Amino acid sequence: MSDIERISPEEVRNRVQSGNAILVCAYDSDDKYGKMKLDGSKSLSEFRSGISGIEKNREIIFF
């Protein structure tokens, strides 16, 4: 797990708002996503259904 980068909430916000990253809730349950949702985030099911349309160089941040 040494290749996992931890970043601050402020940095996450900057990357997502600038369009450089996608924020994805890692919970498999849409119910849990509804409870843990952050502004600008996608549920895991939304992410999976749209994965083919994501640019290969786009950063994906899971929480």
C-alpha positions as CSV (number, residue, x, y, z in Angstrom):
1,M,0.0,0.0,0.0
2,S,3.0,2.3,-0.2
3,D,1.9,3.6,-3.6
4,I,-1.3,5.1,-2.2
5,E,-1.0,8.8,-1.9
6,R,-2.9,10.5,1.0
7,I,-4.0,14.1,0.3
8,S,-5.7,16.7,2.4
9,P,-9.4,17.4,2.0
10,E,-8.5,20.9,0.6
11,E,-6.3,19.3,-2.1
12,V,-9.1,16.9,-3.0
13,R,-11.5,19.8,-3.4
14,N,-9.0,21.7,-5.5
15,R,-8.4,18.7,-7.8
16,V,-12.2,17.9,-8.2
17,Q,-13.3,21.5,-8.7
18,S,-10.6,22.1,-11.3
19,G,-11.8,19.0,-13.3
20,N,-8.5,17.1,-12.8
21,A,-10.0,14.4,-10.6
22,I,-13.2,12.4,-10.0
23,L,-14.2,11.8,-6.4
24,V,-15.8,8.4,-5.8
25,C,-17.4,6.9,-2.7
26,A,-15.9,3.4,-2.3
27,Y,-19.0,2.0,-0.6
28,D,-20.8,-0.6,-2.7
29,S,-24.1,0.3,-1.2
30,D,-26.1,3.2,-2.6
31,D,-27.7,3.6,0.9
32,K,-24.3,4.0,2.5
33,Y,-23.3,6.4,-0.2
34,G,-26.4,8.5,0.6
35,K,-25.2,8.8,4.2
36,M,-21.6,9.5,3.3
37,K,-22.0,11.6,0.2
38,L,-19.6,14.5,-0.3
39,D,-20.2,17.5,-2.7
40,G,-19.1,16.6,-6.2
41,S,-18.7,12.9,-5.5
42,K,-20.1,10.0,-7.4
43,S,-21.4,6.7,-6.0
44,L,-19.5,3.5,-6.9
45,S,-22.4,2.4,-9.1
46,E,-22.3,5.7,-11.0
47,F,-18.6,5.4,-11.4
48,R,-18.8,1.8,-12.7
49,S,-21.5,2.6,-15.2
50,G,-19.6,5.5,-16.7
51,I,-16.1,4.2,-16.5
52,S,-15.7,3.7,-20.2
53,G,-16.2,7.4,-20.7
54,I,-13.4,8.5,-18.3
55,E,-10.2,9.8,-19.8
56,K,-7.2,7.6,-19.1
57,N,-5.2,10.4,-17.6
58,R,-8.0,11.5,-15.2
59,E,-7.2,11.1,-11.5
60,I,-9.7,9.0,-9.5
61,I,-9.9,9.7,-5.8
62,F,-11.7,7.2,-3.6
63,F,-13.0,7.9,-0.1
